[in-house]
Amino acid sequence: MSPDNQAAARVAVAPPSHAFVPAPKTPKVANAGLFRVIVIGLLAIAVLAPVGLIVYQSFLNAPFFSARAKLSLDAYAYVLNDPSFYKALGTTAMFAFGMVAVAVPLGGILAFLITRTDIRFKRTLEVLVLVPMFISSIVLAFGYTVSIGPTGFLSLFVRDIIGFVPWNIYNLPGMIVIAGLSHVPHVYLYVSAAMKNLPSDLEEAARTSGANIWQVSRDVTLPMVLPSLIFAASLNILLGFETFGIPLVLGDPNGIMVLTTYIYKLTTLFGTPTYQLMAVVAMVLVLITIPLVWMQRRLLRNSRRYAALGGKGARVSTLKLGRGGQITALSVIALWLFVSVGLPVGGITVRAFVNAWGEGVNLFSQLTFANFDGLLEVPSLVRGMINTMILSVVGGALAVGIYLLIGLAGHRNNGISNTVLDYIVLLPRALPGLIVGLAFFWVFLFIPLLTPLRPTLISLFVAYVVVGLSYGLRLLQGTLIQVAPELEESARTTGATIGRTWRDVVIPIVRPGLAGAWALIMIIFLREYATGVYLMGAGTEVIGSLMVSLLQTGAMSTIAALALISIIMTGAGLALALRLGARIHD
């Protein structure tokens, strides 16, 4: 994203020094302060209202809208004495830490190969390794079911050759491996950014002393990027506690529950909504994940101290892999891409175009387009596809505007208000999308003024904006920081207010970046599924939430068709993001 600095400079050029009359600063500061207060206040309401309602609901003995609801600790007593809760908590911890054990080493290796070596096809690989991050986890889980499940396409092929299927994706180790492989891009994203700025002097010195490429990565590169690896590990632990799709699809058939699926099972445990029990489990998740979010903020705040390792103007060159190293490196990446992308996407693609599948079924005799024709015959499925497009395209554009206002409120602001803003923005990250959607469902029930909006896409849009807040703001802050402070200062010295400086200088410069951010946020909205589970109703269906509900009916043909449409939409969004110059690998 190359900002048009010349155009902005023409706006910001100061008059000759003899004509310079400094404008009073007090009104500008007051206006900026008022703007920040308004933005932070509105943001706090949007974020803290659903969180506050979760807290309130957890201390009631019935749903908050029930006439018999009163303050009580009964919900805490039930959950904390339920063996299933502790089993789900232990499973969640094993799942999250196991996922880290898979994702962090592999993500670090991929980051080293792509950023620190002369591996071939580097620019293409930088995009391909992030693809799993943009595919919904429920789509990935379903894809693995039809490709390497007990009667999956590849499973049956392997069994015909060796007589048995050497893997099982319906147990905890299988879930951990699949989740870990799909979360490798989250590690790569942060570690590669750190590795790109490291000097190569120490690595080259190690090579000249006889160390091979793997010894260099272990003994030289690894210690220098350790802070980034720790950050990536904490992020993946957080994501592990929030994961819903993979445990629901792969764990639920065998009775394996994590905290998110435990909450889902509590929905109507006694035949009526048990929101108070769900709120208690949500509180447990918040208490677990908030320290992780706090640690992430500390790591991000202190990350700049490690930049000194590179030194200003440090020479960066790539390590030579050689012919054998090239083959090995490309083979490792190709194998990971095949397992992480090829298997699930291929499985979904095949399943979407056949009537039946399984042992003894000739797939070529089952080829059909009926699965897609069936989608057009069900009004709710048609609405789901249309709503998904509206929310992603139009909602994504509106979200960029909202994130831009929040970003401007914290732009060049080092005061206490910026610290408050940081914590408010990071708070939704401590909540799974399933819980955020449930909390907003309660908000739209609880506040009479908002009740008419509950059966509309506005309720989903608000929840999506909050869920994507941390990611979207990071995109916009990365764009805003490209604006040279001198340009803003020049405009301010001519008497321009902060608002006019933003309008005439900052926004014109970052406009190309806004287009790329819109495309990436559009993808995030496309892949979101858990947030809409409880907000879904007649008129608010989206593809992801429809797949969750269809899983309970076993309508695999319909799910496959919807999943393939979701993948096509996501692919188109990713292509658009790259076309608009989005820097998804920085």
N, C-alpha and C positions, 0 to 999 in steps of 0.2 A: 504494500500500500504506500505509494509515493505521494505525499501531500503536495499540493500546488502552492509552494511557499512563496513564489513570486507574486501570485495574485493576492495572497494574504498580506504580503509585505507592502503592496501598493495601498491597501486599506489602512495599514498600521503605520505608514511613514509619518514621522513627526514633522511639523513645520520648522522653518529655520529658527535657530536659537534665539535670534533677536525678537521673534514674534511669539516666543513660547511664554504662555501664562499658565502655570499649573492650576488645575481645577481642584476645588475643595475635595478632600478625600473622605470626609465624614459621611456624606450621603451615600457614596459608593459602598463603603464598608457596611453601612447600615442596611442598604439594599441587599448586599450579598448575604449578610447575616440573617436577614428576614427570609430570604429565599432558602437558605440552608435549614432554618427552623421549620419552615412550611414543609419542605421535602422530607426532612427527618421525621416530623410529626405524622405526616400521611403514611410514610413507610412504616413507622412504628405501629400505627393503627392496623395496617394491612397484615403485618407479621405477628404482632403481639395479640391481636384479637382472637385468632384461631388458637394460638398457644394458650392464652388465658382461659379460653373455653374448655380446652382439654384438661387443664388443671382443675377448673371448677367442676367439670363432669366427673373427674376421678374421685371427688369427695362427696358424691351423691349416691343414694341407694337405688336410683332408678334413672331413666333418661331425663335430662334436664327439663324437657317439655311436659313431663308427666305431672299430673296434679298431686301424686303421692310422693314426689321426689323431695328428699330432705337431706341435710348434711349427715354424713355417716362415713365410717371407715370400713363398712361391710365389703365393699369392692376390693379394697386392699387386702382384707382378711381372706377373701375367697381366692384371689390370685396368688397371694404369698403362701397359701396352704395347698395349692394345686400342684401335684407332682408333675402334671403335664407342662406347667409353666417352667419349672426348673429343667425339665428335659429339653424343652425348646430353647431355653437360655443356654444350656451347655452345648447343644447342637449348633446354635448360632455362633458361639465363640469358636468352636472347632472349625466351622465353615469359614468364618472370617479370617482366622489366622492361617488355616490351610490354604485359602485363596492367596494370601500374601506370600506364603512359601512357594507357590507356583509362579505368581505374576511378577514379583520383584526381581528374582534372579534372571528370568527370561527377558523381562523388559529392560533390565540393565545391559544384558548381552546384546540385544537388538540395538539399543541406543549406542553402545560402543562400536558395533560393526558399521552402523550407518553414518555416525558422526565423526569417528576417529580413524577410520580406515579408508582405503581407496576402493571400496566395494563398488562393483558395477551397478548401473541402473539406480543410482542413489536417489535422484529426484522422484522417480516413480515409486521406489520403496518407501520414501518419506510419507507418501500419501497412503499407500496400501496398508502399512502397519497400523494406521489409525482407523481403518474401516470397521473393525468389530465394535469400536466405541460408539459408532453411529447407528448400530442395529439394535433394536429393542431386545432386551434379554428374554422376553417371552417368545419372541420370534426365533431367537437362537435356540432356546430350549426345545421348542416344537420341532425345529429343523433337525436337531440331534435325535429326537425321538424317531423320526421317520427315516433317518439315515443310519444310525448306529444303535437304535433301540433293539430290544429282543427280536423283533421281526423287521428290523430296518433293512434297507436295500443293501448296504455294505455288510451288515451283520450276516445276512443270509448268504451273500457271496463268499464271505470268509468261512462260514460254517460248511459250505459245500466243498471247500478246499481242504480244510484241516479237521473237520468233524465237530467243531464246537466254536462258540463265540468267546474270544479271550478277554472280554470286557463287560462291565455292567454299569450303565449310567444311572440306574435307579437306586443307587445306594449313596451313602455320604461321600466316600472317596471319589466316586464318579462325578457327583455334583461339584465337589471341590475342584477337581481337575478342569471341568468345563468352565466353571466360573473364573478360575485362575487364568486360563487361556484367554478368555474373553476380556479380562481386565488388564492384560499386558499393555494395551495402548495408554492407559492412565499412567503407568510407570514410565513408559517410553517418553511420553510428552514432557514430563518434568526433568527426567535424567538427561535426555538429549539436549534440552535447553541449557543445562549446566555444562555438559561436555563440550558444547560448541565454543564456549568461551575459555576453555583451558589451553594453556600453552603446551606445545608439543616437545619442548626441550628435554624434559625429564623422560618422556616416553622414548624419544630417540636415543637418549643416553643409555637407557636400559636395553634397547635393541642392539646398540653397538657393543654392549658388554656381553652379548650372547643370549639374552632372554628372548623367548619366543613371544608371539603375539598374545597368547593367553596369560603368560606370566606378567607381561606388561600391564594387561588390563586388571589383573588381580593385585599386583604389588604397587602399581603407580597410579593408574586412573581411578581405581575404586576408592582409595582413601580420600582423593580430592573431591569426589562427588558424593561422599557418604551423607552429607546433610540432605541432598536431594533424594537419595534413596530412602532415608528415614521419613521424609515428608511423604513420598509416594507410598511407603508402607502404611503410614497412619491414615492416608486417604483411602487406601484399599480396605483397611480394617473397618473404617466408617462405612464404605460402600457395601462391605460384607454384611454388616448389621442391618442395612437397609434393603438388601436384595429380596425381591418377592417373586419374580417370574420363574427363575430357575428352580427354586425350592418348590413352587406350586406345581410346575409341570413334571419335574423329575422326582421330587421327594414325596409329594402328597399321595401318589398311588401306593407307596410302601409304608405310609404312616410316618414319614420323617417330617417333623415340623421344626421350623425356625420361628423366631418371634413374630415376623411379619405374617406368616401363614397361621400362626396361633391366633393372632388378632383377627384375621379373616375368618377363622373357624368360630370365633366368639360372637360373630354378628348376630346370630339368632340361636344361641346355645339353649335357651329355655323356651323357644318358640316365639319370643318377643325380642325386640332389640335390646342387647345388653351393652349399651354404650358405656356404662360406668366401668365395666370390666375392661373394655377396649382402651378406655382412657388411662386406666392404671398401667397397662402394659406399655402404652405410649409414653407415659411418664418414666417408666423404667428405661425405655430406649433413649429418651432425652438425657437422663442422668448418666447413661453410659457414653453417649456420643458427644455431649457438650465438652467434656475434657479433651476429646480428640480434636474437636473444632478449635478449642483454645490452643492446643499444641500446634495445630497447623498454622494458626495466625502467628504464633511465636516464631515458628520456623521461617515463615515468609518474611516476617519483620527483620529477622536476623540474617536472612540469606545474603544480603548485600556484603556482609563482612567477608564472605568467602570469595567474593569477586576479586579480592586482592591477590588471590592465587595466580590469576592470569596476568595481572599487571597491565598497565596501560600500554597498548601497542604491542602486546606480546605476540610472538610469531606462532601461528597455528598452521601446521601441515599435517597431512594424513599419513598413517602408517601403511606400508606396503604389505599386502596380503600374499602376493605371489599367486601362481596358478592354482596350487593345491588349496591355499587359503581361500581363494575366491570361490572355488567349487564347494568347499565346506560351509563357508558363510552363507552363500546363496541357497544351499541345500537346507540349512537350519531354518532360514526365513521362509523358504518355500513350504517346508513341512508344517511350520506353525500356521502359515496362511491357509494351507489345505485343511488342517484340522479345525481352525478357528473360523474360517469363512467358507471354504469350499464345501465341507461336509454339511453344515446346516443350511446354507443357501441352496446347494444342489439338492438336498433332500426335500426342501420345501418346493422347489421348482418342479421336480418329478411328481411329487404328491399332488400338486395343484392340477396336473393334467391327466390324472388317471382316476378311474372310478373306484378301483379297489387295489389293495396291495397286501403283501404278506406271503407266507410260505405257499409254494405251488402256483402262484399267480403269475401269468405271463403279462408283463407290463405293457408290451406293445399291443396286445389285444384289448387293453383297457384304456387306451388313449382317448381323451374327450375334452371338450370345452364346456361341458355341462356344469362344472363347478363354478365357472364364472357366470354362465347364464343364470344359475340359481341365485347368485347375489342380487341380480337385477329384479328378481321376483319378490324379494323381501324388503318392504319399505324401510325397516330399521337399518338394514345393512346398507342400503343406498344412502340414507341420511348419514350413516356413520362415515362413509367415504367422503361425502360432500362436507360434512362438519370438520373432518380431519384436514381437508384442504383449506377450508376457511380459517380454522384456528392456526394452522401453520403459516400460511401466506399472509393473511390480513393480521391475524393476532401477532405473528412474529414481527411484522413491521411496527405495530403499535407498541410492542414490548421494547423494541429498539429505542423508540422515542422516550419511553418511561425510564429505561436504563440510562439513556443519555442524560436525562434530567438529574437522576441520582448521581451519575458520574460527575456531572458539573458541580453538584453540591459539595463533593469531596475534592474537586480539582484544585490543586495548589493550596489545600487546606491542611494544616498540620496541628490544628487545635483539638480541644477535647471533643468538639462536635464530630470531628472525623473519626475519632476512636469509637464514639457511640454509633456512628454510621456503620463502621466496620463490623461491630458485633451484631447489629440488627440484620445486616446483609448475610452474615454467616449463620445466624440462628436457624433459618429453614434447612440448611445443610445437615443439621442435627436430627432432622425428622425425615423418615421415609416418605416418598410420594404418596403412598397409601394413606398415611396418617394425615398428611396435609390435605388431601382430598376429603377425608372424613371430617376434619376440623372445619373446612370451609362449608361442607354440607351442613354442619351444625350451625355455623355462623348465619348461613342463609335461611335456616329455620328459626333461629333465635331472634334475629333482628327484623321486626315487622317491615321496616322500610325496604329491606333487601329480599324479603320472601318472594315477591313477584318475579325476581330475577333468577331464582333457583332453577326453574325448568328451561332456562335459556343458556346460550353459549357464553354469556357474560360470566356466569359462575365458574365455568371451566377455564375461561381466559384468565380470570383473577388468580385462580389456583395455579395455573401454569406459569404465570408471571412470577409468583412467589417461589415456586419450585425452581425455576430457572434463574432466580435472582443472582446467586453467587457467580454462576458461570457467565451469565449475560453481562454483569457489571465488570467482570474481569476482562471480557472482550473489549468493552467500551473504554475501560481505563487504559488498556494497552494501546488503544488508538489515540486517546487524548494525550498520553504522555509523549507522543511524537511531536506535538506542537512545541516549538522552541519558545521558552519563556520570554525571550527578547521581543518576539512579535506581539505578545500580549502586553508587555510593558510599554512598548512604543505606542500602542493604541491608548493605553491608560494615560500616558503623559500628554496626549492631545485633548484629554478631557472626556474620553468615552467612558461610559459607565461599564460596570462588569457585564451587565446584560448585553449591551451593544458590542462589547469586545467578544463575547461568546458568539453573538449572531454574525458579526462581520469578519471575525478573524478565525476563531476556533472551529466553528461548525463548517465553514467552507473548506478548511484544510482537512478535516477528518471525514468529509462526506464520502470519499471512496471507501474508507474503512467501515462506515456505517452500512454500506451495501453488502460488504462481505460479512459483517456481523449479523445482518438480517438473514442471510442465507444459512449461517450456522445455527442461529436461534430457531429458524424454521425447521431445521433437521431435529433439534432437541424437542420441539413441540410435536414433530411427526412421530418420534419414537416413544414419547411418553404414553404410558398405559395405566400405571397404578393410580395416578392422581384422579383419574376419571371413574374409577370403579364404583365409588359411592355417590358420585355426582351424576352418574349416568341415569337417564330416564328417557321418556319419549321426547325426542327433539334434541337431546344432548348426547347422542351416541357418537363414539369415535372408534376407530379401528382397533386400537389396543385394548380398550375396555370391553369391546364386543368379543374379542378373542378370549379374554378371561372368563366371561359369562358362558361362552360357547363350549369351553373346556368341560364344564359341568354336564353338558348334554352329550358330549362325545361326537360332535359334528365335525369330524376331522377334515372332510372335504371342503367345507365352508371355511374352516380355520386356515387351511393351506392356501386357498384362493386369496383370503384377506391378507395373510402373511406375505404372499408374493407381491400383492399390490403395495403393501407397506414397504417392502424392499425396493421396489421400482421407484416409489415416491422418494425414498431416502437417497437412492442413487442419483436421481435427478437433482435433488437438493444439494448433494455433495458436488456434483458436476457444476451446478450453478455457483456454489460457493467458490470453487477453484477458478471459475470463469471471471468472477467478480474480484479476484485477487485476495481472497481470504487466506490468511497465514495460519493454517490449521496445524502446522508442525512446529510452531514457535511457542 
